[in-house]
Amino acid sequence: MESIGIIVNPLSGNGRGANIWGDIQAYLQANRISYLAKLTTQAGEATQHAITLIQEHHVQRIIIIGGDGTVHEAAGGVWQHQNSNGSSPVCSLAIIPAGTGNDFAKAYGIPNHPLEALHIALHAADTLQIDLLYASQINQVAVNSIGAGFDGMVAKLTNEASYKKFLNRLGLGRLSYFISILRVFTTYQPSTAWIEVDGSVTKLPYMWLAAVANIPFYGGAIQICPTASPTDGMADVVVIQSKSRIRLLPVLFTVYQGKHTEHPAVTFYKGKSISIRTEKPLLVQADGEFAGSTPLQIELLPAAITVIRSKPTA
């Protein structure tokens, strides 16, 4: 078996990461599976851990025990290594979900049961080279999505909220996003924005949200871009704009089933190069993590990293 590195975020899921790591560690030791593990102690550390595991220990597979934020950081480390060395993907990423939303795991069919996810990670029956979203202003890549406006504020509020920890303890962490959505919805003020997709500029009066997606999911269960694919060489873009708050109420609930696509306030685009300018700075999220404010310039990086997914059934 190829060399394995493990990055653990023990604080993910309000401590679920630490509990899962205990079970995984016991399994690996009982089955005499060699590995090198690194635990995160602060935000941003998973990026350097990934670089170290590849450069110094030459691992060919990194298993992440954490949530979407940890995946975001580790994928950034893998990409930084490849980008600085001008190399093709040499290290694959696998996930054992331990976070709140676990959108990345859902997109690649990874089960929530830790040992089932470990089995997929160890045997790597099916791998996939996926696109990344690169935001030049923050020099970061995202595996799931980058959004500005309403969702940026929701992400920031959720990550700071005490109810997120409480709901995680009850196994209901995904509800924290919905609570934050309702809180932000009552006070959010839309802004005029301009979006440019592959050279075509559109003015967006009363824009609430502009999100660039690599997978269908974000916020735990929201299907923001139902047709988004991480392997098609195109980024999916969704824009929500409305002068009326009441008009958007149906979107709050239909977006969970991906049935918001026909709502007149919702518009979709596809492209490889996307820029977003706004009349006032709007908060930005990248894979659910706070990532500064607008303006944004996003480029799609095709087939940039390799991930291990559950083998498709039929």
Rosetta silent file (secondary structure, phi, psi, omega in degrees, C-alpha in Angstrom):
SEQUENCE: MESIGIIVNPLSGNGRGANIWGDIQAYLQANRISYLAKLTTQAGEATQHAITLIQEHHVQRIIIIGGDGTVHEAAGGVWQHQNSNGSSPVCSLAIIPAGTGNDFAKAYGIPNHPLEALHIALHAADTLQIDLLYASQINQVAVNSIGAGFDGMVAKLTNEASYKKFLNRLGLGRLSYFISILRVFTTYQPSTAWIEVDGSVTKLPYMWLAAVANIPFYGGAIQICPTASPTDGMADVVVIQSKSRIRLLPVLFTVYQGKHTEHPAVTFYKGKSISIRTEKPLLVQADGEFAGSTPLQIELLPAAITVIRSKPTA
SCORE:     score description
SCORE:     0.000 S_00000001
   1 L     0.000  141.865  179.243    0.000    0.000    0.000 S_00000001
   2 L   -66.213  158.684 -177.391    1.200    3.513   -0.798 S_00000001
   3 L   -64.428  142.049 -172.946    2.320    5.750    2.067 S_00000001
   4 E  -122.132  131.241  170.463   -0.518    7.374    4.004 S_00000001
   5 E  -111.847  149.139  179.455   -0.713   10.674    5.822 S_00000001
   6 E  -128.832  129.728  174.381   -3.602   11.643    8.075 S_00000001
   7 E  -112.164  121.815 -175.934   -4.656   15.182    8.999 S_00000001
   8 E  -115.107  128.132  168.759   -6.975   15.367   12.005 S_00000001
   9 L  -103.616   96.292 -174.665   -8.958   18.369   13.138 S_00000001
  10 L   -65.815  -19.515 -177.954   -9.895   17.264   16.679 S_00000001
  11 L   -90.111   -9.752 -177.893  -12.171   20.284   17.165 S_00000001
  12 H   -61.851  146.034 -179.564  -14.301   19.690   14.069 S_00000001
  13 H    60.669   32.254 -179.061  -17.935   18.950   14.771 S_00000001
  14 H    56.049   45.852  176.481  -17.510   20.284   18.323 S_00000001
  15 H    98.753   -4.723  178.806  -15.063   17.523   19.218 S_00000001
  16 H   -62.910  -33.248  179.401  -16.419   14.816   16.940 S_00000001
  17 H   -59.432  -41.065  179.467  -13.111   14.848   15.088 S_00000001
  18 H   -66.545  -41.030  179.922  -11.228   13.796   18.232 S_00000001
  19 H   -65.832  -42.855  178.973  -13.680   10.977   18.961 S_00000001
  20 H   -65.082  -40.908  179.851  -13.520    9.667   15.408 S_00000001
  21 H   -60.624  -37.276  176.882   -9.722    9.841   15.423 S_00000001
  22 H   -59.716  -43.604  179.263   -9.669    7.644   18.516 S_00000001
  23 H   -68.965  -41.538 -178.867  -11.682    4.947   16.719 S_00000001
  24 H   -66.185  -44.142  179.823   -9.673    5.252   13.499 S_00000001
  25 H   -59.944  -43.165  179.178   -6.343    5.132   15.319 S_00000001
  26 H   -62.727  -40.185  179.581   -7.382    1.982   17.179 S_00000001
  27 H   -66.133  -45.630 -178.306   -8.428    0.315   13.918 S_00000001
  28 H   -62.752  -41.860 -179.813   -5.214    1.215   12.108 S_00000001
  29 H   -68.907  -40.820 -179.665   -3.048   -0.052   14.960 S_00000001
  30 H   -64.716  -30.682 -178.418   -5.048   -3.276   15.374 S_00000001
  31 L  -101.188   10.194  176.129   -4.666   -3.990   11.655 S_00000001
  32 L    52.230   45.825  176.498   -1.002   -2.919   11.554 S_00000001
  33 L   -97.556  119.616 -176.904   -1.593   -0.267    8.930 S_00000001
  34 L   -79.217  146.825 -178.002    1.256    2.238    8.902 S_00000001
  35 L  -162.302  166.220  172.569    0.514    5.945    8.721 S_00000001
  36 E  -127.799  119.568 -174.955    1.804    9.356    9.743 S_00000001
  37 E  -109.174  144.089  173.743   -0.724   11.579   11.521 S_00000001
  38 E  -132.913  130.295 -179.739   -0.733   15.315   12.135 S_00000001
  39 E  -102.440  139.555  177.993   -3.292   17.079   14.316 S_00000001
  40 L   -85.364  146.483  177.759   -4.340   20.681   13.801 S_00000001
  41 L  -122.022  -10.465 -179.614   -4.288   23.122   16.691 S_00000001
  42 L  -157.747  163.217 -179.343   -5.323   26.320   14.922 S_00000001
  43 L   -60.257  140.080  177.595   -6.942   27.627   11.757 S_00000001
  44 L    90.030  -12.077 -173.108   -4.803   27.329    8.632 S_00000001
  45 H   -71.692  -28.701 -178.512   -2.563   24.594    9.989 S_00000001
  46 H   -63.057  -28.714  178.349   -3.924   21.823    7.761 S_00000001
  47 H   -62.566  -49.943 -179.475   -2.449   23.581    4.729 S_00000001
  48 H   -68.484  -35.548  176.575    1.095   23.360    6.059 S_00000001
  49 H   -58.893  -43.795 -179.644    0.510   19.824    7.318 S_00000001
  50 H   -62.737  -44.068  179.445   -0.435   18.737    3.788 S_00000001
  51 H   -61.911  -45.076 -179.713    2.655   20.371    2.306 S_00000001
  52 H   -62.664  -43.891 -179.293    4.909   18.777    4.938 S_00000001
  53 H   -61.186  -35.684 -179.355    3.414   15.322    4.460 S_00000001
  54 H   -80.283  -49.004 -173.804    4.054   15.490    0.721 S_00000001
  55 H   -72.061  -45.757 -173.151    7.427   17.253    0.642 S_00000001
  56 L   -93.465  -30.372 -175.439    9.156   15.699    3.647 S_00000001
  57 L  -113.209   -4.201  172.779    7.397   12.365    4.042 S_00000001
  58 L    55.693   38.138  177.585    6.441   11.726    0.403 S_00000001
  59 L   -70.872  149.129  179.854    2.947   10.486    1.192 S_00000001
  60 L  -109.540   -3.028  179.034    0.814    9.612   -1.801 S_00000001
  61 E  -147.809  132.218  175.966   -2.491    9.709    0.031 S_00000001
  62 E  -119.213  123.693  176.421   -3.826   12.097    2.666 S_00000001
  63 E  -101.160  125.620 -178.412   -6.856   11.140    4.724 S_00000001
  64 E  -103.476  127.471  171.682   -8.622   14.089    6.331 S_00000001
  65 E  -109.035  102.006 -175.288  -10.630   13.685    9.520 S_00000001
  66 E   172.552 -163.680  179.558  -12.571   16.918    9.750 S_00000001
  67 L  -107.326 -163.651 -176.499  -15.127   19.083    8.020 S_00000001
  68 H   -63.958  -32.088  177.994  -15.229   21.195    4.891 S_00000001
  69 H   -64.428  -39.663  178.921  -12.930   23.814    6.414 S_00000001
  70 H   -69.690  -40.091  175.052  -10.215   21.227    7.005 S_00000001
  71 H   -60.079  -44.467  178.547  -10.658   19.849    3.481 S_00000001
  72 H   -54.116  -47.915 -178.476  -10.398   23.415    2.171 S_00000001
  73 H   -68.441  -46.142 -177.737   -7.074   23.954    3.920 S_00000001
  74 H   -64.926  -41.851  177.498   -5.573   20.562    3.059 S_00000001
  75 H   -62.031  -36.436  175.736   -6.578   20.815   -0.590 S_00000001
  76 H   -61.942  -38.383  177.592   -4.922   24.229   -0.631 S_00000001
  77 H   -66.063  -43.561  177.688   -1.706   22.649    0.628 S_00000001
  78 H   -61.203  -44.838 -179.991   -1.776   19.933   -2.019 S_00000001
  79 H   -64.842  -42.500  179.227   -2.407   22.539   -4.722 S_00000001
  80 H   -59.168  -42.028  179.222    0.353   24.842   -3.407 S_00000001
  81 H   -61.910  -48.331 -178.928    2.851   21.974   -3.541 S_00000001
  82 H   -64.351  -41.514 -176.948    1.880   21.049   -7.076 S_00000001
  83 H   -66.923  -40.379 -178.533    1.784   24.664   -8.233 S_00000001
  84 H   -73.086  -25.300 -179.027    5.189   25.548   -6.791 S_00000001
  85 H  -101.861   -2.866 -179.511    6.773   22.433   -8.275 S_00000001
  86 L    61.038   31.691 -175.229    4.949   22.520  -11.578 S_00000001
  87 L  -104.508  160.309  173.396    3.947   18.917  -11.059 S_00000001
  88 L   -80.575  166.090 -178.457    0.841   16.946  -11.890 S_00000001
  89 L   -53.301  124.451 -179.647   -1.274   15.533   -9.017 S_00000001
  90 L  -119.137   -9.302 -176.957    0.906   13.138   -6.985 S_00000001
  91 L  -133.843  127.411 -179.783   -1.136   12.882   -3.792 S_00000001
  92 E   -94.732  152.337 -179.500   -4.813   11.935   -3.520 S_00000001
  93 E  -110.039  136.568  173.855   -7.209   13.265   -0.881 S_00000001
  94 E  -129.022  159.138 -176.441   -9.746   11.236    1.063 S_00000001
  95 E  -130.382  135.486  164.594  -12.225   12.348    3.717 S_00000001
  96 E  -112.273  104.379 -169.035  -13.645   10.858    6.889 S_00000001
  97 E   -66.216  131.944 -179.894  -16.391   13.396    7.593 S_00000001
  98 L  -143.109   15.151 -175.525  -16.381   14.930   11.073 S_00000001
  99 L  -101.120 -159.009 -178.314  -17.700   18.430   10.497 S_00000001
 100 L   -88.806  -53.726 -177.012  -21.011   20.245   10.559 S_00000001
 101 L   -92.496  -41.702  179.089  -22.062   20.346    6.915 S_00000001
 102 L    54.675   44.632  179.966  -19.740   17.787    5.279 S_00000001
 103 H   -65.556  -39.936 -179.346  -20.609   18.965    1.765 S_00000001
 104 H   -60.362  -46.434  179.872  -17.382   17.609    0.269 S_00000001
 105 H   -61.769  -41.873 -179.674  -18.059   14.121    1.610 S_00000001
 106 H   -62.610  -40.223 -177.521  -21.628   14.209    0.324 S_00000001
 107 H   -63.336  -28.272 -176.298  -20.501   15.229   -3.162 S_00000001
 108 L  -111.677   19.140  171.697  -18.257   12.168   -3.460 S_00000001
 109 L    69.276   25.663 -178.302  -20.575    9.642   -1.856 S_00000001
 110 L   -85.621  125.542 -178.532  -18.599    9.211    1.364 S_00000001
 111 L   -71.098  159.022  179.357  -20.705    7.776    4.215 S_00000001
 112 L   -76.195  -21.626 -179.802  -20.850    9.399    7.643 S_00000001
 113 L   -67.921  121.220 -172.716  -19.851    6.162    9.389 S_00000001
 114 H   -57.481  -44.605 -176.888  -16.119    6.591   10.155 S_00000001
 115 H   -71.845  -31.601  175.010  -14.975    3.015    9.521 S_00000001
 116 H   -66.819  -41.582  177.526  -16.943    2.800    6.268 S_00000001
 117 H   -65.805  -38.363  177.818  -15.323    6.060    5.138 S_00000001
 118 H   -62.524  -41.462  179.893  -11.907    4.730    6.207 S_00000001
 119 H   -58.462  -43.097  177.985  -12.433    1.583    4.137 S_00000001
 120 H   -64.124  -43.765 -178.214  -13.025    3.737    1.043 S_00000001
 121 H   -63.650  -39.302 -177.068   -9.992    5.898    1.850 S_00000001
 122 H   -73.542  -37.591 -172.868   -7.681    2.933    2.338 S_00000001
 123 H   -93.696  -18.739  173.048   -8.687    0.941   -0.703 S_00000001
 124 L    43.468   50.511 -177.834   -9.122    3.881   -3.107 S_00000001
 125 L   -65.460  -25.982 -177.614  -11.225    1.830   -5.482 S_00000001
 126 E  -142.680  122.286  177.678  -12.234    4.936   -7.399 S_00000001
 127 E  -117.690  159.390 -174.795  -10.326    8.202   -7.817 S_00000001
 128 E  -144.401  133.086  172.718  -11.283   11.372   -9.593 S_00000001
 129 E   -89.869  119.545 -173.324   -9.318   14.389  -10.782 S_00000001
 130 E  -111.143  155.603  174.445  -11.400   17.408   -9.831 S_00000001
 131 E   -74.703  159.292  172.164  -11.421   21.067  -10.771 S_00000001
 132 E  -126.446  158.055  174.522  -10.624   23.788   -8.236 S_00000001
 133 E  -106.473  120.541 -177.769  -11.814   27.373   -7.896 S_00000001
 134 E  -108.215  121.098  176.791   -8.937   29.829   -7.516 S_00000001
 135 E  -101.635  110.888 -171.535   -9.586   33.272   -6.019 S_00000001
 136 L   -68.952  -34.484 -177.961   -6.630   35.460   -6.895 S_00000001
 137 L   -61.939  -35.592 -179.319   -7.293   38.258   -4.370 S_00000001
 138 L  -104.217   -1.045 -179.336   -6.957   35.877   -1.433 S_00000001
 139 L    49.751   50.601  179.190   -4.624   33.431   -3.218 S_00000001
 140 E  -132.241  152.832  171.078   -6.769   30.497   -2.151 S_00000001
 141 E  -109.615  153.674  176.373   -8.416   27.573   -3.844 S_00000001
 142 E  -125.369  144.461  178.224  -11.821   26.145   -2.982 S_00000001
 143 L   -95.654  -26.189 -175.567  -13.067   22.618   -3.548 S_00000001
 144 L  -106.137  -62.382 -174.734  -16.782   23.308   -3.016 S_00000001
 145 E  -164.404  160.446  170.768  -17.750   26.939   -3.568 S_00000001
 146 E  -131.956  128.514 -177.301  -16.903   30.612   -3.210 S_00000001
 147 E  -136.854  154.526 -179.931  -19.718   33.037   -2.498 S_00000001
 148 E  -130.500  141.917  176.917  -20.236   36.725   -1.836 S_00000001
 149 E   102.759 -126.936 -175.767  -23.011   38.577   -0.066 S_00000001
 150 H   -53.594  -47.486 -176.246  -25.753   36.799    1.840 S_00000001
 151 H   -71.574  -29.244  174.380  -23.940   33.468    2.079 S_00000001
 152 H   -62.982  -41.075  178.401  -20.709   35.138    3.171 S_00000001
 153 H   -69.735  -38.926  178.009  -22.567   36.693    6.089 S_00000001
 154 H   -62.039  -43.891  179.971  -24.336   33.386    6.883 S_00000001
 155 H   -62.074  -44.495 -179.403  -21.016   31.528    6.932 S_00000001
 156 H   -64.867  -44.730 -179.556  -19.426   34.083    9.252 S_00000001
 157 H   -64.337  -42.730 -178.811  -22.405   34.137   11.600 S_00000001
 158 H   -63.461  -45.389 -178.042  -22.656   30.344   11.720 S_00000001
 159 H   -65.886  -22.397  179.918  -18.977   29.831   12.485 S_00000001
 160 H   -97.121   -7.901 -170.881  -19.222   32.327   15.357 S_00000001
 161 L   -79.502  139.325  176.447  -22.565   31.120   16.741 S_00000001
 162 H   -69.975  -29.720 -178.367  -22.890   29.327   20.077 S_00000001
 163 H   -69.406  -21.173  175.990  -25.855   27.344   18.748 S_00000001
 164 H   -62.655  -45.388  178.708  -23.574   25.658   16.190 S_00000001
 165 H   -63.819  -43.611 -179.299  -21.666   23.945   19.022 S_00000001
 166 H   -61.461  -46.983 -178.936  -24.876   23.036   20.834 S_00000001
 167 H   -68.469  -34.057  175.337  -26.483   21.537   17.729 S_00000001
 168 H   -60.907  -39.108  178.873  -23.284   19.673   16.840 S_00000001
 169 H   -63.179  -29.695  179.804  -23.431   17.976   20.245 S_00000001
 170 L   -89.709   -0.585 -176.791  -26.958   16.815   19.408 S_00000001
 171 L    75.512   20.462 -177.520  -25.933   15.625   15.945 S_00000001
 172 L  -119.473   32.657 -173.513  -28.037   18.397   14.393 S_00000001
 173 L   -56.874  -31.614 -177.203  -25.236   20.657   13.211 S_00000001
 174 L   -64.454  -24.921  177.963  -26.782   21.260    9.790 S_00000001
 175 H   -64.333  -23.849 -178.148  -29.641   23.130   11.451 S_00000001
 176 H   -62.243  -35.492  178.088  -27.173   25.827   12.467 S_00000001
 177 H   -65.754  -41.986 -178.436  -26.931   26.988    8.846 S_00000001
 178 H   -65.747  -40.786  177.043  -30.708   27.238    8.542 S_00000001
 179 H   -60.878  -44.110  179.070  -30.965   29.241   11.774 S_00000001
 180 H   -64.375  -38.535  177.557  -28.276   31.615   10.503 S_00000001
 181 H   -58.308  -46.382 -179.824  -30.068   31.950    7.157 S_00000001
 182 H   -64.605  -39.147  179.706  -33.246   33.038    8.929 S_00000001
 183 H   -64.896  -45.097 -178.859  -31.323   35.483   11.131 S_00000001
 184 H   -70.301  -35.898 -176.504  -29.508   37.106    8.213 S_00000001
 185 H   -58.378  -34.865 -174.997  -32.609   37.111    6.007 S_00000001
 186 L   -72.190  -20.746 -174.245  -34.495   39.470    8.321 S_00000001
 187 L  -124.058  -11.749 -172.015  -31.894   42.237    8.160 S_00000001
 188 L   -64.302  137.951  177.364  -29.788   41.741    5.017 S_00000001
 189 L  -111.565  118.414 -178.982  -29.643   44.653    2.577 S_00000001
 190 L   -66.847  163.746 -174.923  -29.002   43.741   -1.087 S_00000001
 191 E  -135.180  151.481  171.319  -26.394   45.580   -3.116 S_00000001
 192 E   -72.727  137.267 -178.929  -25.809   46.506   -6.735 S_00000001
 193 E  -142.151  165.399  175.304  -23.155   44.285   -8.266 S_00000001
 194 E  -129.979  127.295  178.404  -21.528   43.503  -11.590 S_00000001
 195 E  -116.885  134.940  177.431  -20.636   39.970  -12.600 S_00000001
 196 E  -118.712  121.010 -179.642  -18.383   39.104  -15.514 S_00000001
 197 E  -119.532  111.114 -179.553  -18.432   35.541  -16.840 S_00000001
 198 L    50.732   43.297  174.493  -15.899   34.747  -19.546 S_00000001
 199 L    92.622  -10.385 -179.419  -15.869   38.379  -20.678 S_00000001
 200 E  -100.084  120.199 -174.500  -19.622   39.030  -20.592 S_00000001
 201 E   -99.692  136.177  176.660  -20.651   41.633  -17.980 S_00000001
 202 E  -129.807  131.021  174.900  -24.084   41.784  -16.337 S_00000001
 203 E   -82.884  137.130 -176.018  -25.295   44.432  -13.904 S_00000001
 204 E  -123.419   90.431  175.120  -27.127   42.969  -10.900 S_00000001
 205 E   -71.401  144.891  177.994  -29.356   45.415   -9.042 S_00000001
 206 E    55.671   45.413  178.620  -30.478   44.290   -5.591 S_00000001
 207 E   -77.720  130.395  175.996  -28.101   41.335   -5.507 S_00000001
 208 E   -95.771  -39.045 -171.307  -28.377   39.160   -2.423 S_00000001
 209 E  -153.978  139.929  168.361  -25.947   36.441   -3.336 S_00000001
 210 E  -134.711  116.741 -177.215  -23.473   35.421   -6.026 S_00000001
 211 E  -125.452  136.301  176.983  -21.936   31.980   -5.580 S_00000001
 212 E  -107.220  120.631 -169.161  -19.475   30.112   -7.769 S_00000001
 213 E  -119.259  145.479  176.838  -19.880   26.370   -7.257 S_00000001
 214 L  -108.543  -20.582  178.433  -17.854   23.272   -8.012 S_00000001
 215 L  -136.047  166.335 -178.240  -20.379   20.815   -6.508 S_00000001
 216 L   -67.856  -28.963 -164.579  -24.159   20.999   -6.000 S_00000001
 217 E  -101.022  147.545  159.330  -24.089   21.305   -2.208 S_00000001
 218 E  -158.574  165.835 -177.215  -23.279   23.837    0.429 S_00000001
 219 L    66.447   24.527  174.981  -24.421   24.706    3.924 S_00000001
 220 L    92.606  -52.722 -176.350  -24.887   21.043    4.787 S_00000001
 221 L  -139.614    0.995 -178.123  -27.995   20.226    2.770 S_00000001
 222 E   -77.593  131.647  175.954  -28.544   23.125    0.371 S_00000001
 223 E  -101.530   76.363 -170.614  -28.427   22.240   -3.339 S_00000001
 224 L   -67.422  -39.945  177.478  -27.386   25.685   -4.489 S_00000001
 225 L  -129.481   86.067 -170.954  -26.259   24.624   -8.002 S_00000001
 226 L   -57.305  -27.081 -176.557  -27.926   21.257   -8.672 S_00000001
 227 L   -99.674    4.739 -177.538  -26.090   20.612  -11.956 S_00000001
 228 L   -63.441  138.330  178.889  -22.595   21.643  -10.797 S_00000001
 229 L  -131.042  136.041  179.204  -19.891   19.106  -11.576 S_00000001
 230 L   -82.945    5.908 -177.106  -16.280   19.100  -10.334 S_00000001
 231 L  -126.801    7.830 -174.671  -15.046   17.392  -13.503 S_00000001
 232 L   -95.047    1.471  179.136  -16.651   19.306  -16.385 S_00000001
 233 L    71.347   16.656  179.546  -14.051   22.077  -16.635 S_00000001
 234 L  -137.217  144.619  173.678  -16.685   24.738  -15.939 S_00000001
 235 E   -95.259  137.441  174.392  -17.751   26.628  -12.832 S_00000001
 236 E   -91.592  137.187 -178.837  -21.464   26.976  -12.110 S_00000001
 237 E  -123.617  131.440  175.062  -22.578   30.422  -10.943 S_00000001
 238 E  -119.643  136.332  177.085  -25.838   31.245   -9.184 S_00000001
 239 E  -125.069  132.910  174.991  -27.090   34.779   -8.595 S_00000001
 240 E  -118.963  124.167 -178.833  -30.065   35.703   -6.428 S_00000001
 241 E  -141.603  137.292 -179.535  -31.407   39.229   -6.747 S_00000001
 242 L  -167.530  138.474  174.044  -34.607   40.851   -5.575 S_00000001
 243 L   -77.187  -29.983 -176.995  -35.820   44.212   -4.318 S_00000001
 244 L   -96.543  130.505  176.255  -38.494   42.473   -2.251 S_00000001
 245 L   -70.646  -42.295 -177.603  -37.617   40.372    0.789 S_00000001
 246 H   -61.190  -36.850 -178.419  -40.973   38.588    0.764 S_00000001
 247 H   -59.157  -25.622 -176.554  -40.472   37.519   -2.847 S_00000001
 248 H   -89.979   -7.190 -177.818  -37.474   35.452   -1.774 S_00000001
 249 H   -53.566  -43.775  178.691  -39.216   33.463    0.956 S_00000001
 250 H   -59.687  -31.565 -179.284  -39.956   30.475   -1.343 S_00000001
 251 H   -64.829  -35.547 -178.111  -36.249   30.277   -2.238 S_00000001
 252 H   -57.345  -31.344 -174.847  -35.297   29.750    1.423 S_00000001
 253 H  -103.022  -35.776 -179.069  -37.154   26.457    1.480 S_00000001
 254 H   -74.454  -20.355 -177.964  -37.001   25.138   -2.092 S_00000001
 255 H   -65.134  -22.773  179.970  -33.199   25.522   -2.246 S_00000001
 256 H   -71.893  -24.090  176.528  -32.819   22.481    0.007 S_00000001
 257 H  -103.925    3.662 -177.748  -34.325   20.278   -2.698 S_00000001
 258 L    70.293   23.522 -176.800  -32.673   22.166   -5.553 S_00000001
 259 L  -101.529   13.466  178.907  -36.120   23.304   -6.729 S_00000001
 260 H   -84.444   -3.510 -169.373  -35.320   27.016   -6.629 S_00000001
 261 H   -64.816  -23.881 -178.730  -33.958   26.926  -10.170 S_00000001
 262 H   -95.752   -0.963 -179.497  -37.193   28.179  -11.771 S_00000001
 263 L   -68.612  135.240 -175.804  -37.703   31.066   -9.355 S_00000001
 264 L   -64.087  -16.654  179.223  -37.573   34.403  -11.249 S_00000001
 265 L   -85.760   -4.342 -174.155  -35.131   35.865   -8.723 S_00000001
 266 E  -111.427  129.294  179.368  -32.557   33.129   -9.454 S_00000001
 267 E  -129.736  142.732 -179.321  -30.189   33.181  -12.443 S_00000001
 268 E  -119.235  147.560  175.019  -27.491   30.703  -13.433 S_00000001
 269 E  -136.061  163.488  171.098  -24.312   31.067  -15.483 S_00000001
 270 E  -134.151  141.638  178.225  -21.434   28.789  -16.453 S_00000001
 271 E  -175.589  178.417 -179.168  -17.874   29.820  -17.145 S_00000001
 272 L  -109.643  -20.622 -179.469  -14.159   29.489  -16.501 S_00000001
 273 E  -134.433  119.040 -174.302  -13.342   33.046  -15.436 S_00000001
 274 E  -129.906  129.793  172.701  -15.674   34.952  -13.118 S_00000001
 275 E  -122.553  145.057 -179.519  -15.282   38.362  -11.536 S_00000001
 276 E  -129.730  119.230  174.555  -17.660   39.961   -9.028 S_00000001
 277 E  -116.383  145.579 -177.693  -17.625   43.691   -8.240 S_00000001
 278 E  -134.767  153.667 -178.090  -19.990   45.335   -5.786 S_00000001
 279 L   -68.867  -22.115  173.576  -20.917   48.913   -4.915 S_00000001
 280 L  -139.225  151.759 -178.757  -19.906   48.213   -1.319 S_00000001
 281 L   -60.535  132.296  177.000  -17.636   45.471    0.071 S_00000001
 282 L  -116.258  145.491 -179.913  -19.519   42.219    0.700 S_00000001
 283 E   -65.091  146.021 -178.726  -18.346   39.331    2.867 S_00000001
 284 E  -121.185  138.975  171.795  -16.910   36.329    1.035 S_00000001
 285 E  -117.609  144.528  173.333  -16.917   32.657    2.015 S_00000001
 286 E  -127.756  113.348 -175.615  -14.719   29.921    0.557 S_00000001
 287 L    54.812   36.409  176.708  -15.872   26.390    1.396 S_00000001
 288 L    84.431   -0.404 -179.931  -17.836   27.850    4.291 S_00000001
 289 E  -105.606  143.263  178.387  -14.875   29.731    5.770 S_00000001
 290 E   -59.920  132.253 -174.684  -14.612   33.525    5.976 S_00000001
 291 E  -139.604   40.855  174.567  -12.390   34.712    3.117 S_00000001
 292 E    88.763 -145.978 -175.990  -12.395   38.505    3.109 S_00000001
 293 E  -144.721  167.840  178.797  -14.610   40.719    0.988 S_00000001
 294 L   -67.327  155.917   12.886  -15.362   41.680   -2.590 S_00000001
 295 L   -78.963  163.777  179.763  -14.164   42.305   -5.277 S_00000001
 296 E  -128.526  142.533  169.156  -13.503   38.749   -6.406 S_00000001
 297 E  -129.771  118.452 -174.101  -11.689   37.234   -9.371 S_00000001
 298 E  -122.029  130.125  175.958  -12.154   33.486   -9.712 S_00000001
 299 E  -117.875  139.637  175.705  -10.514   31.169  -12.223 S_00000001
 300 E   -84.897  129.944  177.147  -11.385   27.532  -12.748 S_00000001
 301 E  -106.558  105.876 -173.427   -8.388   25.181  -12.539 S_00000001
 302 E   -72.891  142.387  174.754   -9.289   22.008  -14.440 S_00000001
 303 E    43.806   51.889 -169.860   -8.398   18.534  -13.111 S_00000001
 304 E   -86.167  -36.875  178.802   -6.211   20.134  -10.447 S_00000001
 305 E  -136.709  164.755 -179.445   -6.180   17.562   -7.624 S_00000001
 306 E  -107.467  131.887  176.468   -7.121   13.915   -7.133 S_00000001
 307 E  -121.135  154.051  176.871   -9.792   12.795   -4.668 S_00000001
 308 E   -99.081  125.902 -178.939  -10.884    9.355   -3.542 S_00000001
 309 E  -121.750  167.010  173.383  -14.626    8.796   -3.839 S_00000001
 310 L   -67.518  138.361 -179.018  -17.059    6.026   -3.142 S_00000001
 311 L   -64.688  123.954 -178.255  -17.273    3.706   -6.106 S_00000001
 312 L   -57.690  142.490  177.230  -20.424    4.611   -8.055 S_00000001
 313 L   -94.438  118.985 -179.610  -23.181    2.006   -7.950 S_00000001
 314 L    50.146    0.000    0.000  -24.314    1.115  -11.461 S_00000001
